[in-house]
């Protein structure tokens, strides 16, 4: 999802959601996760004599086809956009010609991007790439609603302070005809300090947004090369001011490794090319395929052999169109390794009776055979105490460690939890009689008479899970082990299972490192949060009115806390959840704010000598003995330079074993790629060397010392739930330099090491990437530190002004950016 530039949380949201969705796609067809939606290109755009829509449409460079960030095309019946680009001696001209059958526009200028609009991103170029110090965004709504009948423009200025002395300008005019509109944006080159003439270049990209419902749900198509380009112009397309235009962009091409049997390249074009021929250059020879109709578009397909390593650049040509470059599919070996990492072992069944353990194989054994060739399995079993056994002598939990061997060499391993019952049971005749109450959002009749249908569904799911997953076995083991202990979060199935497998690893690898505490005495004690001693009625009044309006307008509940000098100057809860008023103790998903907590956990282990920040992965975990692991460090895992992509794998208790097949094919220290998997791997190193599972480490060494009784979490890159007051205690600890009251979690030096810094030591002197260890700058002024969140949770602290701002909420909701910016403005004004 694209956003206005200051709302950097949305880039995290994009990657977070993409990673979680894509992992399911990867299992059947190697998807585009290893490829990018488009390839960065350079296009020539022509001069025109006037800025009229007719002139630009007739003579400008045309982009006739646009897709979303995963290559999906909109329905031509409801949403059909095109772009035309040209220039004059003063202005860049952008014409959007759009068919849109659902006119919805934002009322607030600051949130125009959330509804029908076009977003234009421009920057100057330097050394052949866009310059991040001379970047801005223009968002334009066409003016098609009763409330807004003329175009409105919003500017987002990321230019240097010197350049900002000249205000941004853009003139927009629109022509509305029923479901169609044309919008001309006239953008002065003076915005970028460019003197236009042939040969001058600039970085450019465009989004066209279509709100398909009044609640803000939208689709978005893009003319851009890579995810993240809207904040990094080095990734944008390049426009060259020229005397003539390049051929129009009429074709989009993409490729996949189709079930590891072939490479499939698909070219999609505007409908006018139906019946024409597409040509793909491959191995020095042209391959032809006819365009045929598919959902209102022209489509042609090419089936190619698989590469030994990876394909060279593939280009599709079509009549009267600019060439379409197939985005790089990436390393074929990496694609296979990543797919292998997703493959699961299945025991039939995982819940059994008797002393003999059930048989096991991969769920998709044919695909695994295709990936690695003929293989054999060797299984070791462990009892509830994590001791090796050969038979299930008594009922309860068991663990199976399955080694996958090719040519007698272990290539990967899988862990599975089993549960032995006391006696046999006829599963197919079972009736668990579960009930399920659906949330109100489903708007379905869930009276007692209808709950039977939901119960039938759950009954079948439980029965099937016995054969298809070890989740039910782990649940039964947790129930048995909990006994009369209340099943709170830290006694749930996942935490119990995670704790168990840490013990099994100790047994397998003979780990008996003495356990230590990761919390020391703080001398002298550090400040702790307490109620403010001096009333601030003006601050209280302004914020309370603001938050009431925010909650009422967005219909999203939240709680919020603000502290300065360790005094809570404001706290409150607003809105309703499930028909009840939210309280200050209610917890919400914090999403990627979790990464700040996991970073603190790892730094705590580093502080106590159990890990080293610059230690190679090969020295941290068994099984990582390849060349890549020898140059990939813990620091790279934490600052997103280890070569991983996406958020996947955290649910696997054997993630680090699965990744031994993936890491050898990565390219660390070549780029900064925000992800969750490398963070998860760093915390598996933590578990290995501290002999403590991550959720238990959170509880014992972070949540409890900081008096965060309601906060819970088990994962490294997402999943922690908390409220604003407890998040404020965490932020205050960081602001204090690692201590809180009489507890020291981190040294001041370790906290400083977490601050953002240019990644030149890893990526080289020319990189513009800047990141910390669990912390990033949260505002343009670079005064607040914290981390972004897909749920728009706020974790901000200003070390200079001793200021903490936290907010916990389930989602951003309507006009989040506008209200959040106003909140920060009030706080800055009142707490100077």
N, C-alpha and C positions, 0 to 999 in steps of 0.2 A: 504494500500500500504506500503510495507516495504521500508526502506531506509537505507543508510549508517548512522551509529550511530550519527555523529554530526548534521545531518539534523533532529533535533527533531521536526521540523514543520510537518514532515510526520506522526508522531504518532497522532498529532491533526487532520490531514487530514483524516486519517483512521477512527477515531471515528466520526468526523463530517459527513463524507459521509455515514458511516454505519447508524448513527442515522437517517439521513434524508430519507434514502431509507427504513429502516426497519419499520418506522411508518406506511407505507402503507401496508406492509405485515401483520402487526399485526391485521389489521381489519378483515381479513377473517380466517386465521389460526394462532394460537398463535405461532409465529415463534421462531427462535433460539436466539432472543435478550436476553432472560433470561437464555440461555445456552451458553456454550463455545464450540468452534469448536472441541477441543480435551481435554482429561483429562491428567493431568501430570502423567507420569508413570516412573518407573525405569526398565531399560532393561539391561540385561547382554550381553556383547560383548566378543568374543573369541580372543585368541592369534593366530597369524599365523606366519609361518616361513619366508615368504618374502612378499614384498609389490606389487607384480604383480597383475594386474586386475583379471587375471584368478584365482589366489589364494584367493583373497578377495571375489570374486563372489561365489566361491565354498564353502568357509568355514565361511564367515562373517555373522553377524546378518543382516537380510534383511528386508527392509521396502518396501513392494511390492505395496502399494497403498498410494497415497497422494492426498489431496484436497486443495482447497483454503480456505481463512479464514472464509468463510460462509458455508463450507461443500460441495461446488460444485466441481464436478470431471471434469478433462479435457477430451476432445475427444481423445479416444485411437488411432484414425486414424491420428491425427496430433501432439499430444503431450502426450507421455507416459513415465514418469520418475520412477526410482527406486533408492534406496540407499542401500549400503552394508557397514557395519562398523566392524572394527577389530582393533587389536593393536599388536605392537611388543614391544621389550624392550626399544625402544626409541621414537616411534611415534604412534599417533592415525591415522588410515587409514580410509579414507572416499572415497568410490567408488560411483560415480553417473553414472547410465546407463540410457541414455535418447534417446527417439525417438522424433525428433523435425524437422518438415518439413519446417520451416521458419527460416533460419539462419540469424539473425541480431545481431551484437555486437557493443557495444559502442566504439568509437574511443579513448575516454579519459579513462585512467585507473581509475580516481577518480569516474567515473560514470558507471563502469562495471555493477553494479546492475540494471541499467535501461534497459538493453537488455538481451540477452541470457547469463546466468551465474548461478553459485550456490553460495549461501551465507551460511557460516558456522559461528555459534556463540558458543564460548566456554568460560567456567569459572570454577574455582575451586568451591568446595562445602564447606560450613561451617554450622554446626548445621542442616545438612540435606537439605540445600538449596544452590542455586548458590550464589556466592560471587560477588557483584557488583564492588568490588575494585580489582577484578582480572578477568576482562572480556575483550575479544577481538573478532573481526570479521575478517573473511577472505572472500574476494569475488574473484571468479575465473571465467574467461571467457574461453571457451574451445579452441578457435582459429579455427573457421570454415569459416571465410570469406577471400576474396582475400586480404583485407588490413591487416588482422591479422590471421596468419597461425599457431600460436603456443599459448599455454595457457598464459594468463597474470593474475597477482595476485595483489590485492589491500588489504592493511591492515588498519584496524581501531582499534586503540589501546586505550582501556579504562582501562588498568591496572594501578596499583599504580605507582607513580613516581619512586619508587625504582625498581619495576619490569621492567619498561620501559627502564631501563639502559641496559637491554639485548634486542636487537632488535628482533622483531617477525620474524619467518621463516616459510616457507611452500614450499614444492616442489610439482609441479603439472605436470602431464603428461596426454596426451590425445590420444585417438585412434579414428579417424574419418572414418566412413564408410557410405557414402551417407547421408541419413536422420538420421543416428544414431551416437551417440558418447558415449564413456566411458571416464570418467575423474577420475583419482586417485589423491587425495590430501594427502600428507604425512606431518602431522603436529607434530612437535617435542613436547613432553611433557614438555621440558624445557621452552617452552613459558609460561607455567603456574607454573613452579617450582615443577612439579609433578615427583615423582619417581615411575614409573609404576610397579605394582604388583597386583596380585589378591586381590580384595576387595576394591581397590582404586576407588573413584567415581569422576565424573566431570559432570557439567551441559552442556547440548548440545541442539542445535536445528539447523534446516537447512531449507533453502528456495531454490527452483529451479525455475528460471525465464525463461520465453519464450516470447520474443518479437514477436508479430504476425504481426507487420507492421513497416516499416522503420521510421515512425514518433514517435516511442517509445511506442505505445499501447502494453500492454503485459498482459499475464496471469502468475499467480504465484501459485505454490503449496507448501505445507509446512509440515514439520515434527516438530510440536511444540504444546505446550499445550494451550497457552492462548494469546490473544491479548496483546501486550506490552512486551512480553517476550524478544524481541530483545534488550530492554533497561533495563530489570529487570530479571536477571538470576534466581532469586528466583522462577520465574514462569516456568522455562525451564524443559524439561525432564532430568532425571538423567541416565547417563551411568555408569555401574559398570564393571570394568575390571574383567573378570572371566576366568575360565578354559574352559567353554563351552558357546555356544550361546543360548539365549532364542529362542523359536519358532518365525518365522518371523511375522511381522505385515502384515497380509493379509486382515484384515477386519477393516472398519471404521463404527462406530455406532452413531446414533443420534436419538433424540426423540423430539416430539412436543405434546402439548395439542391440539389435532385435533378438532377444532370447539367446544371445551368444551363438547364433547360427549364421547371422549375416549383419551387414550394416544397411540400415534403411534410411534413405534420404528422401524427404518429402518437400516438394516445392509447391507453394500456394500463391495464387495470383488473383488479380481482379477478374471478374467474369468475362471481360472482353477477350481474354486469352483462351477461352474454351475452344478446343479444336486445334489450337496452335501447338507448336512443338517446343519443349524444354530440352536443353542440352547440358549435360554434365561432363566436365572434363575429368577423366579418371585414367590414371596410368598412361598418360600421353595420348589417350584416345577419346573421341567424343561419344557419349552415350545419349541416345534420344529417347524421350518419352512424351506421349501426347497428353495435353491438359484435358481433363474431363470434369464435368460439373460435380461439385460436392458442396451442398448447403449454400448455394449461391456464389461460390467461389470456383475458380479453376484450380485443379490439383493434378500434379504429376508425381510419380514415385519411381525411385531407382533402388534396385537391390544390388549391393556390392559385397564382395568378400570381406571377411574380417581382416583387420590389419595385424601384422606381427607385433608392432609396438603401438603406433597410432597413425591415423590417416594424415597425409599432407593436406594442405588447404584445398578444400573442395568448393568449386564455384559453379553455380547454375546460371545459364544464359537463357533469355527468352526474347521474343521479338519486341523491339522498341522499349526495352527496359534496361536499367542499370543492372550489372551483374549482381547476383545474390550470393554472398559468401555464406557457406554453411558454418555455423559456430563450431569451434573446435570441440570434438567429442572427448578429447583428453586421452590419457593413457588407457589402452585396452586392458593392460594388466591391472591397473588401479580399479577399473570398472569391475573386473572379475573379483578382485579381492574385496571390494566394498560389498558386492552382492553376496559373496561367501560369508562375510561378517554378519549379514542379516539372516542367514539360514539357521533354523532352529532344530534342535533334536527333540524327538517325540518318543516318550515311553508309552507302551500300550499294555495296560493303563498306568497312569502315574499314581493312582490310588489302588492298592492291591491287597490281597490277603495271602497268608502262607509265607514260608521262609525264602522262597525263590524270588529273585528280583525279575521284573518284567523285561522284555526285549526292547531294544531301542534302535532307531535309525533317524535320519534326517526326514523332516516333513516332506521335503521335495528331493528325494534321493536321486531322481533322474537328473535334475538340474545340477546338483552338487557333483554328480559324476561328470557332467558336461564341463563344469568349472575346473575341477582338479584331476579328473581321470579316475580310474578305479581306486577305491579306498577301502580301508578296514577300520573298524572301531574297537578300541580297547577301553573298558569301563572299570573304574575303581569306585568302591562304595564306602560310605562313611555313616556312622550312626549319629544319634542326636547329640552326642558329646564330641562329635567331629573325629572319632577314632575309626581307623580302617576296619572294615568287616567284609566277609564274603557271603554272609547270609543275613536275612532280616529276622533275627531271633525273636525280637519282641515288637509289639505294636509301637507306632510313633513315627517321628521324622527320620528320613534317611537322605543322604546326598549322593548323587552320581556324578562323577567326573569322567567325561567321555573324551578320550584322545582320538583325534582323527589322523590316521596314518596313510601316507602315500609312499610306496617303496620303503616301508618300515621307518619312515621319518615322520614325526609329529608335525603337522602343518597348522593345526588349530585345536582348540578344546572347547567343550561346552559343559556347563553345569546345569543340573536339573534336580529339583526337590521332589522326593517321593514320600509317600505316606503309606505305612502298612496298617491295615485294619486288624482288629482282633479276630474277626471271622468274616467269611464271605458274604457278599451282598448282591442281590439281583438288581443291578442299576436300572435296567430298562423298565422295570416295574415300579420304580421309586416315585414317590410323590412328596416333594419337599414343601409343597403348599406355601411358597413365598408370596409376598404381596409387595406391590410397588405403587407409590403415590407419585404421579407425574406433577411437575411444576405447572403453575398456572399458565405459563407461556404456551404450552401445548394446546390449550383451549379445547380439551377433550373431556368427555364425561368419565370421570374416574370414581363414580359411585361404586358401592360394594358390588353391584351386579356386574359391572364391567371390569373390576379388578381381577376377576378370574382369568380373563384373556391375558392380562399382563403377567399373572402368576404362571400361566401355562408357558409363556415365553421364557420366563426366568427358570422354570423347571427344566426345560429343554437345554437352556444355556448351561446350567449346572451339570446336567448329565453329559452333554457333549464335551465340557471342559475336562472331564475326567480322562477322556481319550485324547484330547487335542492340546492340552496345556498342563504345565505343572502348577499353575496358579491355585487350583483347588487343593492340591496336595499341600502347598505352602499355607493355605488358609486353615486347613484342618490341623496342621502342625502348630500354628499360632494359637488356635483355640485350645488345644491340649496343653501347651506350655503356659499359657496365661492363667489357666485354672480359674481362680476367683479374682484375679487381678483385673481391674477395669480395663477394657480394650481401648485405651486412649491412643492418641496418634503414635506415641513411641512404643506401643505394644501392638501395632497393627501388623498385617501380614508382611508388607514389604520390609519394614524395619526389622522384624524378627528374622526374616529370611536373610537380609543383608548382614545382620550380626552373625548369623550362623555361618555364612560363607566366608567371612573374615576368619573365623576359627578354623575352617577347613583349609584355607590357604596356609595358615600357620602350621598345620599338620603336614601338608604336602611339602612345604619348603623348609620345614624345621626351624621356623622362626620362634625364638624365645627371648627377644629383646625385652628387657625389663620395662614394665609400664611406668609412666611418669604422669604427673599432672602438667597440663598445659596452661595453667593459670597460676601466676605468682602473686606475692604480696606487693602492692603498690606503695612505695615509700618516697615522698609523703603521699597520702591519699589524694586522688584526683577528684575534681568536682563531679557531683551526681545531679541529675535533674531534680528540681524542686519547684514548688509554686513560686511565682514572682512575688517579691516583697513590696514592690511599688506598683500600684494600680496604673493601668494604661487605658483609660476609658475611651479615648479617641481611636486607638488601635482596635480595641475590642469591638466598638460600635461599627467601624468600617468593615472589619473582617466578617463579623457576624452577618451583616446585611449582604455582603458579597457572597458568602457561602450559602445563605438561604436562597438567594436568587439563582446561584449556580445549580444547586440541587433541584430546585423547582423547574428550572429551564431544561436541564439535561435528563432528569429523571434517573440519575445514577447516584446511589448512596456513597458516602465516604466519611472517614474521620480524619482529622487533621491536627497537627501539633506544631507549635513554633516556639523556639527557645533561643534566648540570648544570654551569654555568660552563665549557662547552665540553669537559668530560670525560665520556667514555662510561662511565657507571656500570653499564650493563647492555646486553647485546645477545645475541640468540640466534635460533634457528630451530626451529620445532616442527611436527610432523605430517609427512605424506607427500603427494607429488604423483606421480601415475602410478606408484605402487608404490615410489618412491624417497624417502628422507628429504630434506626441504627444507633448503637451506643459506641462510646469511645473504646470499649474493649472488644468489639466485633473485629474479626480478622478477615482479610481479603487476600487473594492471590497477588503476590508482588512480582511475578514473572522474572525478568532478567535482573532485577535488583538482587535476586538470589546470588548472582555472580560476585557481588561485593562480599557476601557472607562466606562463600566458598574460598574466595581469595584470602580473607582474613584467616580462615581455618588453615590453609596451606602455609601462610606466613607465620602462624603460631608454631607449626611444626618446624619450620626453618629456623625460627628464633631459638628453639630448643635443640637444634642440631640433628633433628631426625630427617631432615631433607636439606637440599642445597638448591638455591635459586638457579644457579648456572651449571647444575649437574646434568650430564647427558642422560637421556631416557634409558640408554643401554645399561647404565649403572644403577638405575632406580628400580627396575622390575625384571623378573626372569622372563625369558622368551624374546627379549628385544636385543638381539645380537647382530642386527644388520647395520649396514653403513649409515643409513638415514638415522637410525636410533642413536648412533654414536655422535651425531652432530645436532640432534634435536634436544633442547634443554627444557627444564621445568619453566623457566622464564618464557620461552616461546609458546609453551602450552597456555600460559596464563595471559599473554598479551596478543594472542591470535595470529602468531606468525609461524606456526608449526606446519601449516599446509592443509589443515582440516577445513571442511565446509559443513554448514548446516548444524541443526540441533537434532541429533539422533543417538540412540544407543544407551541412554541413561537408565532405561528400565531393565537392562540386562545385568544380572549380577556378575556375569563373566565378561563384561565389556572389555577389560584389558586383555583377556585372552583372545577375544574376537579381533581386536585391533592389531595383533601381532602380524596378521596377514596384510593389513592395510598400510601400516606405517612405512614399510620398505619402498612403497611406490609414491610417497608424498614428496613434495618439494619444499622443505622448510627454508625459512630465511629468504624467501623470494617475494612475498607479498603479505600484506595485512588483510586477513579474511575473518571478519567477525563470525564466530560460531560458538556452539555449546559443547561439541564433542571433545575438543582439546581440554576444556575446563573439567569435564567429567573425568578424563584420563588423569589429569593432575590430582584429582581427589582420590582416585584409585591408588595412586602412589602414596598419598596420605594414609589411606587405610592400611596399606601393606606395611608401612614403617611405624605407624602408631599402634597397630593391632586393634584399631577401633573403627567401627563403621562410621561413615559420614554423618548419618542422622544422629547417632549416639554422640559423636564429637560435637555436633551442633548443640545438642541438649546439655551435655555435661560441661562444655568449655566455653560456650558463647551465650546461649539463651539463659542458663541458670545464673552464671556470674553477673549478667547484665539485668537480671530481674525481668525476664521476658517470658512470663509463665504461659501465655496463650500462644506464643509464636511456635510454629511447627514447620518442619521441612525435612526432606530426605534426599533431594537431588542437588546437583552442583550448579546448574545453569538456569533452572527455573523451579518453581514449586513451593518456595517458602511462602507461608501465609502469616500475616502479622497485622497489627494495628499501628496507627500513627504514633502513639505514645511509646510503644515498645521499639519501633523503628528509630524514634528519636534518641532512645538510650544507646542504641548501636551507633548512630551518627555521633553522639556526644563522646563516646569512647574513642572514635577515630579523631574527632576534633581535639580531644585531650592528649593525643599522641599515643594511644593504645591502652590507657588505663581508665578505670571507672570505679570511683570510691576506693576501697582498699584492694581492688583486684587489678592485676596487670595482665592483659591478654597479649599485648605486643609491645615491643620496644619502640620508642619514638623514631629510631632509624628505620625500622621495618615499615612503619606507617608512611614515612617519607618515600620509601622505595615503591610504595603503591601509587604515588602521584603520577599523573600523565607525563610522558616525556617523548621527545622525538625518537623514533625507532631507528636512528641512523646506525647505531652500533650493530644492529641485526640486518637491516635492509639496505644499508649503504648511505652515503652522504647526500644523495639526490632525493631520498624519500621525503614525502610530506606527511607521512603517516605519524600520528601521535596517539599514544594510548598508555594507560596505566595498568596496574595489576588490580583488577576489580573496580577501578575508579576512572572516571573521565570528567572533563569539564562539562558542566551542565548549562552554561549560559554563554552568550557571545562575549561578555566582559571577562570571562575566565576568572570569576571570583568564587563560584560554587562548585564543589566536587560532589560526586555521587555516581549513580548509574541509571541508565534508562530502563524502561519497562514497557512491555506490550500491553499491560493493563493501565498504563499511565500512573502507576504508583510513583510517588515522589520521595526520593532520598537525597536531600541536598544539605551540604554544610559548607560554611564559609570560614576557613581557619583564621582569617584576619579579623573579621568582625565577631567571631565566636558565635555565629548564628547557625541555627538548625531549622530546616523546614522539612516536614514529612507529611505525607498524605497516603492513605491506603484506600483503594477503591477497586471495584471489579473490572472496570473498563473506562476508557476516556470519555466516551459519550459526546453529545452535541457540544460544539464550540469549546472543546477542552483547551485548545491553545489560547483562545481569547481570555477565558476565565483564569487560566493558570498565570498568564502574563500579568493580568491585572492584580492577582494575588501577590505576586512578587513585587510589583510596583508599589502596592500599599505597604508591604513589609519594609521595603528599602526606604520609603519615604518616612515611615514612622520610627524605624530602628536604625537611624544613621549612626 
